[in-house]
């Protein structure tokens, strides 16, 4: 009933947004700050849009703002597991025995039981589709022997990629036991775009992140114990070319999304973090998703106005975004944090609605309800071509 009441005005707003994006002079898009998605007055801490082929930043606002990535952390988890597979220490069919610690992760999961055993591939699917915290924790043990050793690999990989404002403390993105934001995973939109580009370039992550729904436990669980996994990325199948990557949400992080889309042989990466609704309210990811749609459209318009991309080294990070006014936080230098940015960039900035001392509830950290808004395609269908899924 909720969707029925919202459908007409929501679709009208999307249509108006499309018209605005189409009418904007493409030459000026890379020079201006983003306009808000029509009909939304939400806020966000920062975003960045990059060309996946070169790493070049096309659009940004608050790209160096330090904030928790929540479950987007699982993209790095996928990358580290992929590294272990390439090294031959594990394989997709390697069995992983579930432990009590895995089963007690909390938040979104696939209800792993210590009596169960699943393959690495089954756990990867659960991590990327369901955003299963228990599966991500089990993978960290399988790939590195312990969670602690796995986190060390995550941070070493981040530093090797040039993610200088990033620090990981978990394989799943849940709030830390201290409930202090300064002890959680921390990154920036610009840093995370580097990670997304590396994952897209060197792994088959899109084969997992593009799946909208799949059953878990079909190989070992009775039918009544199997779980239907539904991807939290509601742009899949609704926005042309979108095939990844990962959503995230906690009270402290707000709604986050790392998205990627490919059209006519050109691929974009969009990272938006710290999104909230009007007045900083929880809006189940609606403002985040509308803003991401806008950024995808503007990003492709910007690419269309440029010459064909020349691929760069997979490890080459994008050029640093222009630093914004920041204040220090309790995290490794040179990590900084600034307040959120309003969707309407003409409005003044205000203090972060989730200050560092604000605890985050693990039970509410799971993105089980995000997002509830429905979308319709807003761009012509991608030309048909053979593509592995």
C-alpha positions as CSV (number, residue, x, y, z in Angstrom):
1,X,0.0,0.0,0.0
2,X,2.9,2.3,0.8
3,X,4.3,1.9,-2.7
4,X,0.9,2.4,-4.3
5,X,0.6,5.8,-2.5
6,X,4.1,6.9,-3.5
7,X,4.2,5.5,-7.0
8,X,2.7,8.4,-9.0
9,X,4.6,11.3,-7.4
10,X,7.8,9.2,-7.2
11,X,7.8,8.3,-10.9
12,X,7.0,11.9,-11.8
13,X,10.0,13.1,-9.8
14,X,12.2,10.5,-11.6
15,X,11.0,11.7,-15.0
16,X,11.8,15.3,-14.0
17,X,15.2,14.2,-12.9
18,X,15.9,12.5,-16.3
19,X,14.9,15.6,-18.1
20,X,17.2,17.8,-16.0
21,X,20.1,15.5,-16.5
22,X,19.5,15.3,-20.3
23,X,19.2,19.1,-20.6
24,X,22.4,19.9,-18.6
25,X,25.3,21.0,-20.8
26,X,27.7,18.0,-20.7
27,X,30.8,20.1,-20.9
28,X,30.0,21.8,-17.6
29,X,29.1,18.7,-15.7
30,X,32.6,17.9,-14.6
31,X,33.1,21.5,-13.4
32,X,30.1,21.8,-11.2
33,X,28.9,20.3,-7.9
34,X,26.0,17.8,-8.0
35,X,22.4,18.9,-7.9
36,X,20.1,17.0,-5.6
37,X,17.9,14.3,-7.0
38,X,14.5,15.9,-7.7
39,X,12.1,15.6,-4.9
40,X,14.7,14.7,-2.2
41,X,16.1,16.9,0.5
42,X,18.3,14.3,2.1
43,X,21.9,14.8,3.2
44,X,25.1,12.8,2.6
45,X,28.6,13.0,3.9
46,X,30.3,12.6,0.5
47,X,30.3,11.0,-2.9
48,X,32.6,10.4,-5.9
49,X,32.0,9.3,-9.5
50,X,35.0,7.8,-11.3
51,X,35.8,6.4,-14.7
52,X,36.5,2.7,-14.1
53,X,38.9,2.5,-17.0
54,X,41.2,5.2,-15.8
55,X,40.3,6.0,-12.2
56,X,39.7,9.6,-13.1
57,X,37.3,11.5,-10.9
58,X,34.4,12.8,-12.9
59,X,32.2,14.2,-10.1
60,X,32.8,14.6,-6.4
61,X,31.6,16.3,-3.2
62,X,33.1,15.5,0.2
63,X,35.2,12.7,-1.5
64,X,37.8,12.8,1.3
65,X,35.3,12.7,4.2
66,X,36.2,9.9,6.6
67,X,33.2,7.8,7.6
68,X,32.3,4.2,8.3
69,X,31.5,2.1,5.1
70,X,29.3,-0.4,7.1
71,X,28.7,-3.5,5.0
72,X,30.6,-2.1,2.0
73,X,33.6,-3.4,3.9
74,X,32.7,-6.8,2.4
75,X,34.1,-5.7,-1.0
76,X,37.6,-5.7,0.6
77,X,36.7,-9.1,2.2
78,X,35.9,-10.4,-1.3
79,X,39.2,-9.0,-2.7
80,X,41.3,-10.7,0.1
81,X,39.5,-14.0,-0.3
82,X,40.1,-13.7,-4.1
83,X,43.8,-13.1,-3.4
84,X,43.9,-16.3,-1.3
85,X,42.3,-18.3,-4.1
86,X,44.8,-16.9,-6.6
87,X,47.6,-17.9,-4.2
88,X,46.3,-21.4,-4.0
89,X,45.8,-21.5,-0.2
90,X,42.0,-22.0,-0.7
91,X,39.7,-22.8,-3.6
92,X,36.0,-22.1,-4.3
93,X,35.2,-25.6,-3.4
94,X,37.2,-25.6,-0.1
95,X,34.9,-26.7,2.7
96,X,34.6,-24.3,5.7
97,X,33.5,-25.6,9.0
98,X,31.3,-23.1,10.9
99,X,32.3,-22.1,14.4
100,X,30.4,-20.6,17.3
101,X,32.1,-17.3,16.7
102,X,30.8,-17.2,13.1
103,X,27.3,-18.1,14.2
104,X,27.2,-15.3,16.8
105,X,28.0,-12.4,14.5
106,X,24.6,-10.8,14.6
107,X,22.9,-8.5,12.2
108,X,22.1,-9.8,8.7
109,X,23.2,-13.4,8.1
110,X,22.2,-16.8,6.7
111,X,21.8,-18.4,10.2
112,X,25.0,-20.4,10.1
113,X,25.2,-23.2,12.6
114,X,28.4,-24.7,14.1
115,X,27.3,-28.1,13.0
116,X,27.4,-27.0,9.3
117,X,30.0,-26.9,6.6
118,X,29.8,-24.7,3.5
119,X,32.1,-24.1,0.5
120,X,34.1,-20.9,0.0
121,X,31.9,-20.1,-3.0
122,X,28.6,-20.6,-1.0
123,X,29.9,-18.2,1.6
124,X,31.0,-15.6,-1.0
125,X,27.5,-15.7,-2.5
126,X,26.0,-15.2,1.0
127,X,28.4,-12.3,1.7
128,X,27.7,-10.4,-1.5
129,X,24.0,-11.1,-2.0
130,X,22.6,-11.4,1.5
131,X,25.4,-9.2,3.1
132,X,25.8,-12.0,5.6
133,X,28.0,-11.1,8.5
134,X,28.4,-14.7,9.6
135,X,29.5,-15.8,6.2
136,X,32.1,-12.9,6.0
137,X,33.5,-13.9,9.3
138,X,33.8,-17.5,8.3
139,X,35.6,-16.5,5.1
140,X,38.1,-14.5,7.1
141,X,39.1,-17.6,9.1
142,X,39.2,-19.7,6.0
143,X,41.4,-17.3,4.0
144,X,43.9,-16.2,6.7
145,X,43.5,-18.6,9.7
146,X,42.0,-16.0,11.9
147,X,40.0,-12.8,11.8
148,X,42.9,-10.8,13.1
149,X,45.3,-12.0,10.4
150,X,42.6,-11.4,7.8
151,X,42.2,-7.8,8.9
152,X,45.9,-7.3,8.7
153,X,45.8,-8.4,5.1
154,X,42.9,-6.0,4.5
155,X,44.9,-3.0,5.7
156,X,48.0,-4.1,3.9
157,X,46.0,-4.3,0.6
158,X,44.4,-0.9,1.3
159,X,47.8,0.7,1.7
160,X,49.2,-1.0,-1.4
161,X,46.3,0.5,-3.3
162,X,47.0,4.0,-2.0
163,X,43.9,4.1,0.2
164,X,45.7,6.4,2.7
165,X,42.6,7.5,4.6
166,X,41.3,3.9,5.2
167,X,41.6,1.6,8.1
168,X,39.7,-1.7,8.5
169,X,39.0,-3.4,11.8
170,X,36.6,-6.1,10.7
171,X,35.7,-8.4,7.7
172,X,32.0,-7.4,7.8
173,X,31.6,-3.8,8.7
174,X,29.6,-4.2,11.9
175,X,30.1,-1.7,14.7
176,X,33.0,-2.5,17.1
177,X,32.4,-3.9,20.5
178,X,33.4,-0.6,22.0
179,X,30.5,1.1,20.2
180,X,32.9,3.9,19.4
181,X,33.0,5.2,15.8
182,X,36.7,5.9,16.0
183,X,37.2,2.1,16.5
184,X,35.2,1.0,13.5
185,X,36.2,0.6,9.9
186,X,36.9,4.0,8.4
187,X,37.3,5.1,4.8
188,X,36.4,7.8,2.3
189,X,34.4,7.8,-0.9
190,X,37.6,8.5,-2.9
191,X,39.5,5.7,-1.2
192,X,36.6,3.3,-1.7
193,X,36.3,4.0,-5.4
194,X,39.9,2.8,-5.7
195,X,38.9,-0.4,-3.9
196,X,35.9,-0.9,-6.2
197,X,38.0,-0.4,-9.3
198,X,40.6,-2.9,-8.1
199,X,37.9,-5.5,-7.4
200,X,36.2,-5.0,-10.7
201,X,39.5,-5.1,-12.6
202,X,41.2,-8.1,-10.9
203,X,38.3,-10.3,-9.7
204,X,35.0,-11.7,-10.8
205,X,33.1,-9.8,-8.1
206,X,30.4,-8.6,-10.6
207,X,29.4,-12.2,-11.2
208,X,28.3,-12.2,-7.5
209,X,27.1,-8.7,-7.0
210,X,24.9,-8.8,-10.1
211,X,22.7,-11.6,-8.7
212,X,19.4,-10.3,-7.5
213,X,18.2,-13.4,-5.6
214,X,19.4,-16.9,-4.9
215,X,18.7,-19.7,-2.4
216,X,21.3,-20.5,0.3
217,X,21.9,-24.0,1.7
218,X,20.5,-26.0,-1.2
219,X,23.4,-28.4,-1.1
220,X,23.2,-29.3,2.6
221,X,20.1,-28.0,4.3
222,X,16.6,-29.4,4.2
223,X,14.1,-27.4,2.2
224,X,12.6,-25.7,5.2
225,X,16.0,-24.5,6.5
226,X,17.1,-23.0,3.2
227,X,17.2,-19.2,3.0
228,X,16.2,-17.0,0.1
229,X,18.9,-14.3,-0.3
230,X,17.7,-11.0,-1.8
231,X,20.3,-8.4,-2.9
232,X,20.0,-5.1,-1.0
233,X,21.1,-3.2,-4.1
234,X,17.7,-2.2,-5.5
235,X,19.2,-0.5,-8.6
236,X,19.9,-4.0,-10.1
237,X,17.5,-4.6,-13.0
238,X,16.0,-1.1,-12.6
239,X,18.8,1.2,-13.7
240,X,20.4,0.4,-17.1
241,X,23.8,-1.2,-16.9
242,X,24.0,-1.5,-13.1
243,X,25.6,-4.8,-12.0
244,X,27.2,-4.1,-8.6
245,X,28.5,-3.7,-6.1
246,X,27.5,-3.4,-2.4
247,X,25.2,-1.5,0.0
248,X,25.8,-0.7,3.7
249,X,24.0,0.7,6.7
250,X,24.6,1.3,10.4
251,X,23.3,4.1,12.6
252,X,26.7,5.8,12.6
253,X,27.5,5.2,8.9
254,X,24.1,6.1,7.5
255,X,23.1,4.6,4.1
256,X,26.1,3.8,1.9
257,X,26.3,2.4,-1.7
258,X,29.2,1.5,-4.0
259,X,27.6,1.1,-7.4
260,X,28.9,0.4,-10.9
261,X,27.3,0.5,-14.3
262,X,28.4,-0.2,-17.8
263,X,26.9,1.3,-21.0
264,X,28.3,1.2,-24.5
265,X,31.6,-0.1,-23.3
266,X,32.2,2.6,-20.7
267,X,32.0,1.8,-17.0
268,X,31.4,4.1,-14.0
269,X,31.9,3.7,-10.3
270,X,29.8,5.7,-7.9
271,X,30.4,5.7,-4.1
272,X,28.0,7.6,-1.8
273,X,28.4,7.5,1.9
274,X,26.6,8.8,5.0
275,X,23.2,9.3,3.4
276,X,20.2,10.2,5.5
277,X,16.7,11.5,4.8
278,X,15.2,14.9,5.4
279,X,16.6,16.4,8.6
280,X,18.9,13.4,9.1
281,X,16.1,10.9,9.4
282,X,16.3,7.2,8.6
283,X,14.7,6.8,5.2
284,X,15.6,3.2,4.4
285,X,18.1,4.3,1.7
286,X,15.6,6.2,-0.5
287,X,17.7,9.4,-0.7
288,X,20.9,7.4,-1.2
289,X,19.5,5.5,-4.1
290,X,17.9,8.5,-5.8
291,X,21.2,10.4,-5.5
292,X,23.1,7.4,-7.0
293,X,20.7,7.3,-10.0
294,X,21.3,11.0,-10.6
295,X,25.1,10.5,-10.3
296,X,25.1,7.6,-12.7
297,X,23.2,9.6,-15.3
298,X,25.4,12.7,-14.9
299,X,28.5,10.5,-14.9
300,X,27.7,8.9,-18.3
301,X,26.9,12.3,-19.7
302,X,30.3,13.5,-18.6
303,X,32.0,10.4,-20.2
304,X,30.1,10.9,-23.5
305,X,31.6,14.4,-23.7
306,X,35.1,13.1,-23.3
307,X,37.4,11.2,-25.6
308,X,37.6,7.4,-25.4
309,X,39.4,6.3,-22.2
310,X,42.9,4.9,-22.3
311,X,43.1,2.1,-19.7
312,X,45.5,2.7,-16.9
313,X,47.3,0.2,-14.5
314,X,44.8,-1.7,-12.4
315,X,46.6,-0.5,-9.3
316,X,46.8,3.2,-10.3
317,X,44.6,5.2,-7.8
318,X,42.5,8.0,-9.1
319,X,43.9,11.5,-8.5
320,X,43.1,12.9,-5.0
321,X,39.9,14.9,-4.6
322,X,40.2,18.5,-3.5
323,X,40.4,18.4,0.3
324,X,37.5,19.9,2.2
325,X,37.5,21.6,5.6
326,X,38.0,18.9,8.1
327,X,38.6,18.2,11.8
328,X,40.7,15.4,13.2
329,X,39.3,12.1,14.5
330,X,40.8,9.3,16.5
331,X,42.2,7.3,13.6
332,X,45.6,6.8,11.9
333,X,46.9,10.0,10.3
334,X,46.1,11.5,7.8
335,X,42.5,10.4,8.4
336,X,40.1,13.3,8.8
337,X,36.4,13.7,9.1
338,X,33.9,16.4,8.1
339,X,30.2,16.8,8.5
340,X,27.6,15.7,6.0
341,X,26.8,17.5,2.8
342,X,23.2,18.4,2.1
343,X,21.7,17.1,-1.1
344,X,21.0,20.7,-1.9
345,X,24.5,22.2,-2.2
346,X,23.2,25.7,-1.8
347,X,22.3,25.0,1.8
348,X,24.9,25.5,4.6
349,X,26.6,22.5,6.1
350,X,25.7,21.4,9.6
351,X,27.3,19.2,12.3
352,X,27.4,15.4,11.7
353,X,24.1,14.0,12.9
354,X,26.0,10.9,14.1
355,X,29.0,12.3,16.2
356,X,32.0,10.1,17.0
357,X,30.7,9.4,20.5
358,X,27.4,8.1,19.3
359,X,27.1,4.3,19.7
360,X,25.7,2.1,17.0
361,X,23.5,-0.8,17.7
362,X,24.6,-4.1,16.1
363,X,21.0,-5.2,15.9
364,X,20.1,-2.2,13.8
365,X,23.3,-2.3,11.8
366,X,22.0,-5.0,9.5
367,X,20.5,-3.7,6.2
368,X,17.6,-6.0,6.5
369,X,15.0,-3.3,5.6
370,X,17.0,-1.3,3.1
371,X,15.9,0.1,0.8
372,X,12.1,-0.2,0.3
373,X,11.8,2.3,-2.6
374,X,11.1,0.9,-6.0
375,X,12.7,2.2,-9.2
376,X,12.0,2.0,-12.9
377,X,14.7,2.1,-15.7
378,X,15.7,5.6,-16.5
379,X,17.9,5.1,-19.5
380,X,17.7,3.2,-22.8
381,X,18.4,-0.5,-22.5
382,X,22.1,-1.4,-22.8
383,X,22.9,-2.8,-26.3
384,X,22.7,-6.6,-26.2
385,X,26.1,-8.3,-26.0
386,X,27.5,-11.5,-24.7
387,X,28.5,-11.0,-21.1
388,X,29.4,-13.5,-18.4
389,X,27.2,-13.2,-15.3
